[in-house]
Amino acid sequence: MSFDYTTGRGTGLVDRLQDAGDTALGSIGLTVTALLWVLAALGPPLLVILLVFLVWRRWIQRWWTELMARIDRRTSRPLATAHDTSSPPLR
């Protein structure tokens, strides 16, 4: 078993501030690393989703709206009844 004990620079105010600054820089470095890792992991899928959304809004939505309006016009006509046909009525 091995035990290594190290202390900071010392007990003075300047030494403590330097230790705190070193700890802060290390923490900032780890935080930036974690953020870059998350961006690298989630960036490409989010970019694809954004591009699909933009393509939908730009081109497909207009086409879809026109298609639905065309279908609504076709289905909103009254249905033909037995009186509308020229064949004799059924008994």
VMD Tcl script that draws the C-alpha trace (Angstrom):
set ca {
  {0.00 0.00 0.00}
  {1.22 3.42 -0.89}
  {0.07 6.77 0.44}
  {1.13 10.06 -1.11}
  {0.14 13.20 0.67}
  {0.66 16.57 -0.97}
  {-0.29 19.96 0.27}
  {-0.95 23.21 -1.49}
  {1.64 25.89 -1.98}
  {1.41 27.15 1.55}
  {-0.74 28.91 4.08}
  {-0.44 32.50 2.93}
  {-3.19 34.45 1.16}
  {-1.33 34.57 -2.16}
  {-0.69 30.83 -2.05}
  {-4.34 30.08 -1.34}
  {-5.48 32.39 -4.15}
  {-3.10 30.65 -6.56}
  {-4.49 27.25 -5.50}
  {-8.04 28.53 -6.00}
  {-7.12 29.93 -9.43}
  {-5.57 26.62 -10.47}
  {-8.69 24.78 -9.34}
  {-10.93 27.23 -11.23}
  {-8.91 26.84 -14.44}
  {-9.09 23.06 -14.14}
  {-12.84 23.23 -13.60}
  {-13.31 25.54 -16.59}
  {-11.26 23.19 -18.73}
  {-13.39 20.20 -17.72}
  {-16.60 22.15 -18.29}
  {-15.58 23.23 -21.79}
  {-14.53 19.66 -22.57}
  {-17.91 18.32 -21.42}
  {-19.80 20.93 -23.45}
  {-17.79 20.14 -26.57}
  {-18.43 16.42 -26.05}
  {-22.19 17.01 -25.76}
  {-22.13 19.24 -28.85}
  {-20.21 16.59 -30.81}
  {-22.63 13.87 -29.72}
  {-25.90 15.76 -30.20}
  {-24.95 18.24 -32.92}
  {-25.29 16.03 -36.02}
  {-28.71 14.56 -35.12}
  {-30.04 17.99 -34.18}
  {-28.69 19.42 -37.43}
  {-30.49 16.71 -39.43}
  {-33.74 17.42 -37.56}
  {-33.34 21.14 -38.24}
  {-32.73 20.53 -41.96}
  {-35.78 18.25 -42.22}
  {-37.89 20.89 -40.49}
  {-36.65 23.62 -42.84}
  {-37.29 21.48 -45.93}
  {-40.78 20.72 -44.63}
  {-41.55 24.40 -44.04}
  {-40.09 25.52 -47.37}
  {-41.39 22.98 -49.89}
  {-43.36 20.05 -48.52}
  {-45.82 22.01 -46.40}
  {-47.01 24.03 -49.40}
  {-47.45 20.86 -51.48}
  {-49.22 19.09 -48.59}
  {-51.61 22.02 -48.07}
  {-52.53 22.09 -51.77}
  {-53.06 18.32 -51.78}
  {-55.34 18.47 -48.73}
  {-57.33 21.34 -50.26}
  {-57.77 19.33 -53.46}
  {-58.97 16.31 -51.48}
  {-61.37 18.49 -49.47}
  {-62.86 19.93 -52.67}
  {-63.42 16.45 -54.05}
  {-64.99 15.06 -50.90}
  {-67.17 18.08 -50.10}
  {-69.44 17.61 -53.13}
  {-72.86 16.13 -52.37}
  {-73.15 12.45 -53.04}
  {-75.28 11.24 -55.94}
  {-78.72 9.98 -54.97}
  {-81.16 7.64 -56.73}
  {-83.05 10.67 -58.14}
  {-79.89 11.97 -59.82}
  {-79.42 8.91 -62.01}
  {-81.20 8.28 -65.27}
  {-81.94 4.63 -64.50}
  {-85.41 3.61 -63.34}
  {-85.92 3.40 -59.58}
  {-85.50 0.06 -57.88}
  {-88.59 -1.66 -56.41}
}
mol new
graphics top color blue
foreach p $ca { graphics top sphere $p radius 0.5 }
foreach p [lrange $ca 0 end-1] q [lrange $ca 1 end] { graphics top cylinder $p $q radius 0.2 }
display resetview
